[in-house]
Amino acid sequence: MRTMTKAIRRTFISVAAFAPLAMASLAQTTGKPVIVPAAPAPSTAPPPQPALTAAGPVDSSTYVIGPDDQIQVTVWNNPLLSGPLTVRPDGKISVSSLHDIQAAGLTPTQLADAIAKGLTTTYFKDEPTVDVIVLAVKSKYIYMLGEVNHVGPVSMAPGMSVLQAIASAGGLTPYANKKKAYILRGDPAHQRQIHFDYKKMQKGDMQGIALEPGDTIVFPD
């Protein structure tokens, strides 16, 4: 009996050892790929990180979401309702189990609350825990004109200073008139000029100027 058991065990080991070779031989014979199951690899993907801006990470309690911003919605313990989203031009996003929901004009914290309340009425009995973080800020721009190395729109990060905007545009050309720089602010029919001293800014004096979306920084020659 023992002899028979050992023989069966040796036969089982031999078959297990040569199974991969047999599968490879079968693939060569039939000309079709043979898939050998493998153990799933553990997930090593890092969790999504909030957008880093000139002023640091986006503040979820104060930053106002705009069209084209990229956000991450996380519904705890429910990956089917979680994922990255881009705010549409109409300012809305589409969340599973919900109709379109307004995102532009809200802070990430306010949007998370709105999603949680919406899911409570349509999906959950108890209000779920929802997090919203901004992955990329793409909704706010300022514009550079004149003697800068890259004329045109510059993505505006929260808290961005005039100097940081200039750096984002590749700096000034040798012909920039640093004494006559100014900012154009307001709608085209009612724009006003805000003059500033570039050299003082380089020394740390921001002259009380905080950029606003839509500002145009001008460096004449």
C-alpha positions in Angstrom: 0.0 0.0 0.0 2.8 2.3 0.9 4.6 1.5 -2.3 1.4 2.4 -4.3 1.0 5.7 -2.4 4.6 6.7 -3.1 4.2 5.9 -6.8 1.1 8.0 -7.0 2.8 10.9 -5.2 5.8 10.6 -7.6 3.5 10.7 -10.5 1.6 13.8 -9.2 4.9 15.6 -8.7 6.2 14.7 -12.1 3.0 15.9 -13.8 3.1 19.2 -11.8 6.7 19.8 -12.7 6.2 19.2 -16.4 2.9 21.0 -16.7 4.4 24.3 -17.9 6.5 22.5 -20.5 3.4 20.7 -21.7 1.5 24.0 -22.0 4.3 25.5 -24.0 4.4 22.5 -26.3 0.6 22.8 -26.8 1.0 26.4 -27.8 3.7 25.6 -30.4 1.5 22.8 -31.8 -1.7 24.6 -32.1 -0.3 28.0 -32.9 -2.6 29.6 -30.2 -1.5 31.4 -27.1 -2.1 29.5 -23.8 -2.7 31.6 -20.7 -1.2 30.1 -17.5 -2.9 31.6 -14.5 -0.6 33.6 -12.2 -1.1 34.9 -8.7 -2.2 38.5 -8.8 0.5 41.0 -7.9 -0.3 43.3 -4.9 -1.3 46.8 -5.8 1.6 49.3 -5.4 -0.2 52.3 -6.9 0.1 55.3 -4.6 -3.0 57.1 -3.4 -3.9 60.3 -5.4 -2.2 63.4 -4.2 -3.6 66.9 -4.2 -2.3 69.4 -6.7 0.8 71.3 -5.7 0.9 74.9 -6.6 3.1 77.9 -6.0 1.5 78.4 -2.6 1.6 74.6 -1.7 -1.2 72.0 -1.8 -4.6 73.3 -2.9 -6.6 74.2 0.3 -9.9 72.2 0.1 -11.7 74.7 2.3 -10.9 77.8 0.3 -10.0 76.9 -3.3 -12.9 77.4 -5.7 -13.2 74.7 -8.4 -13.5 75.8 -12.0 -14.1 74.3 -15.5 -11.3 72.0 -16.7 -10.0 71.4 -13.2 -9.1 67.7 -12.6 -10.4 66.3 -9.3 -10.5 63.0 -7.5 -13.8 61.9 -5.9 -13.4 59.2 -3.2 -16.4 57.5 -1.6 -14.9 55.5 1.2 -15.3 51.7 0.9 -16.9 52.1 -2.5 -14.4 52.1 -5.4 -17.2 51.8 -8.0 -18.3 55.4 -7.1 -14.7 56.7 -6.8 -12.3 58.0 -9.4 -10.7 60.9 -11.2 -13.0 63.4 -13.0 -12.5 66.5 -15.2 -14.9 69.4 -14.6 -16.8 70.0 -17.8 -17.0 73.4 -19.5 -20.5 73.8 -18.1 -19.0 73.4 -14.6 -20.6 70.0 -13.9 -19.3 66.5 -13.3 -21.0 63.1 -13.7 -20.9 60.8 -10.6 -22.2 57.2 -10.7 -25.7 56.8 -9.3 -26.2 60.6 -9.4 -27.3 63.0 -12.1 -24.9 65.7 -13.2 -23.8 67.7 -10.2 -22.5 71.3 -10.1 -18.8 71.5 -9.3 -17.6 74.8 -10.5 -18.1 77.6 -8.0 -17.8 75.2 -5.0 -14.8 74.4 -2.8 -13.7 70.7 -2.7 -15.2 70.5 0.8 -18.5 71.8 -0.4 -18.6 69.5 -3.4 -17.8 66.5 -1.2 -20.8 67.4 1.1 -23.1 67.8 -2.0 -22.1 64.4 -3.3 -22.5 62.7 0.1 -26.0 64.2 0.4 -26.9 63.2 -3.1 -25.8 59.6 -2.6 -27.7 59.4 0.7 -31.0 59.9 -1.2 -30.2 57.7 -4.1 -27.7 55.0 -3.0 -27.0 54.8 0.7 -29.2 54.7 3.8 -26.6 56.6 5.9 -24.6 59.5 4.6 -21.3 58.1 3.3 -17.8 59.7 3.8 -16.8 61.5 0.6 -13.5 63.2 -0.1 -12.7 65.5 -3.0 -9.2 66.7 -3.8 -8.0 68.8 -6.7 -5.4 66.9 -8.8 -4.7 69.7 -11.3 -5.6 73.4 -11.5 -6.5 74.2 -15.1 -9.4 76.7 -14.8 -7.7 79.9 -13.9 -5.4 81.9 -16.2 -3.5 85.2 -16.3 -2.0 86.6 -19.5 1.5 87.8 -20.3 2.1 90.5 -22.9 5.1 92.5 -24.1 8.7 91.7 -23.4 8.4 88.3 -21.8 9.9 85.1 -23.2 6.5 83.4 -23.6 3.6 85.6 -24.5 0.1 84.3 -23.8 -1.9 82.6 -21.0 -0.3 81.2 -17.9 -2.1 78.8 -15.6 -2.7 80.6 -12.4 -2.0 78.7 -9.2 -3.7 79.9 -5.9 -1.6 82.5 -4.2 0.6 83.1 -7.3 2.6 86.3 -7.1 3.5 88.6 -10.0 7.1 87.3 -9.9 6.0 83.7 -10.0 3.8 84.5 -13.0 6.8 86.1 -14.8 8.9 83.1 -14.0 6.2 80.8 -15.4 6.4 82.8 -18.7 10.1 82.2 -19.0 11.2 85.5 -17.5 11.8 88.9 -19.2 13.6 89.6 -22.4 16.6 92.0 -22.3 14.4 94.7 -23.8 11.7 94.8 -21.0 11.1 98.2 -19.5 11.0 97.2 -15.8 10.0 100.7 -14.7 6.8 100.9 -16.7 5.3 97.5 -16.1 1.6 97.3 -15.2 -1.4 95.0 -14.8 -4.6 95.3 -16.8 -7.6 94.3 -14.8 -11.3 94.1 -15.5 -13.5 93.5 -18.5 -12.3 95.0 -21.8 -14.7 97.9 -21.7 -13.6 99.0 -18.2 -10.0 97.9 -17.8 -7.8 99.7 -15.4 -4.0 99.8 -15.1 -2.2 98.8 -11.9 1.4 100.0 -12.1 4.1 98.2 -10.1 7.8 98.5 -9.5 9.4 95.3 -10.7 12.7 96.0 -8.9 11.0 96.5 -5.6 9.2 93.2 -6.1 12.5 91.5 -6.6 13.5 92.8 -3.1 10.4 91.4 -1.5 8.0 94.4 -1.7 4.9 93.0 -3.4 3.3 96.5 -3.1 0.0 95.0 -2.0 -0.7 93.5 -5.4 -2.5 90.1 -5.5 -3.2 88.6 -8.9 -6.7 87.8 -9.9 -7.9 85.4 -12.7 -8.0 87.2 -16.0 -5.3 89.7 -15.1 -2.9 90.7 -17.9 0.7 91.6 -17.0 2.3 93.9 -19.5 6.0 94.7 -19.9 6.5 97.3 -22.6 9.8 97.8 -24.3 
